[in-house]
Amino acid sequence: MMGLSLRFQSVASKLRILNFNAKDLNEEYLFQVIKQYLPKELDKAIQKRCDLTDSATLWEILGIDGVILLENQEGNLIRVGVSLVDNENKARNLLYDTKRKEGVLIRQALNISQYWIFLVKWKDFPEEEEWIDILYDEIDNSANPSDCRLIIL
């Protein structure tokens, strides 16, 4: 799944919508969010001797593959958290977890308005032009501004 994540980040970066490096999403702040809401995952990372000063490691602990900033048709900028999975059971479990109280609190702490889980196989990964249509269709068709959903590609 790391490959899907990197592939998506590359596309989002080319589209200039990747928001991972926003000033309010710095490593110190990410660490504090993990410490507060995911103490068990933090302990596991410490036991594995993960580099907790590395933003990629912190995002991995948070379970977020990308943060993008999209403008909807009303002209509002919306921060969206993105995860990519290639297995339907994992996708549904992740959706359930993100709708739980901890997931909601983490998204609020990171100022993530919406959270999308893309179920996509490596071989079916959309091209850059297709991502433009997919992402903007999703942001414009959002019924709920604090939406958390599974998108099957």
N, C-alpha and C positions, 0 to 999 in steps of 0.2 A: 504494500500500500504506500510505502515511502515513495516509490516511483510515480504513482498517481499524483501524490502531493507535490512533488518537485515539478512534474509536468504541468500541473495546474498553476503553480506559482510562476512558472516561466511564461505561460500564456497570459496570466493576469498582469505580470510585469510588463509584457509587450503592449498590452492594452492600456497600460497606465492606470489600472484600477487597484493594484495591490496596495494595501494599507497596513502591512505588517510593521513598517517602520515609523508609524505615527508617533509623535512626541509623547502622547499619553500611554503608549504601549511599550515603554522601555523595559529593559531587563529587570530593574529593581522593582518596578510596579508589578510585572508579571510574577516575579518571585513572591511578592507579598500576597497576591491573589491566590497562588497555589498554596502557600503556607496557611492561609485562612480557610480555604474551601476544599483543598485536596491534600490534607496532611498525610494520609496513607500513601498516596502516589508520590509525595515528596520523600517520605521515608524510603520507599522502594528505589527512587532515583539516587538517593544518598548511598544506599547499600550497593548499588551498581556503579558507584563512583562517577556518575554523570556530571558533566560540566554545567553547573547551575548558574553560570554567568553567561552561557551561550543562549541566545534568543531561540534558536532552532530547537534546542533541548527543552526549553520552557514551553514552547508551543506544542511540542510533542506530548509533554506531560498534561497539558490542558486538553489535548485531543483535537486541536484545531489545525487544519491543514492550510488554511488561508484566511485572511481578512481582507475583504475588498470594500471599496467605497463606490457606490453606484448612485447615479442621479435618476430619479424616477420621472415620469412624465409631468408631474407637477413642479419639477425643478428642485425637489428636496434631495439632499445628499443622505444616503442611508448606508450605515456600516453593516456589512453582512459577514458573519462567520461561516466558513465553508469546511466541510469534511468530505472526503472521497473514500468510498469503500467499494469493493468488488464482490461482496457477498451479501445476499439479501437478509440473512439472519443477523449478521453484524450490523447492517444498516438499520434494521428495525430495533435492535437492542440499543444502538447509539441514539436513535430518535427517542426512545423511551427514557434513556438516561438524561438527555438534554432537556426533556420536559419536566424532570424532577426538580425539586427545590434548589439543590446545589447547582444544577445546570443553569437555571434561571438567574440565580445570584451571581454566578460567574459571568454570564452574558451582560448582566447589568453593570458589574464592576468594570468590564472591558468596553462598555458603551457599545455593545453589539445589539443592534435593533432586531435583526433577523438572523436565523441560523438555518442553513441549507445543507442537507446531506445528499450528495450525489451518489447514486448507485450506478457505477459504470465499470465495465471491463476494459482492460488495457487495449484490447483489439478494437473496441468501440469508442475509444476516446475521441471526442469531437476535435475538429480542426479549429484554428484560431477564429476564423470567420463564423463558424457555427456557435462558438462560445459567446460571441457578441449577441447573437439572436437569443440564445438560451438565457443568458443572464438578464438581459433587458426585458425579455418577455416575463421572466419571473418577478422582477422588481416592479414592473408595471401592472402585473395581474395579482399583486399581493392584496388579499382581502383584509388581512390583519397586520398592522404595522409592527407587531412584535411576534411575527410568524416564525415557527419552527417546523420545517417540513422535509419530507423525503422526496427527492426528485429522481425518477428512474430514467436513465438515458439509454 
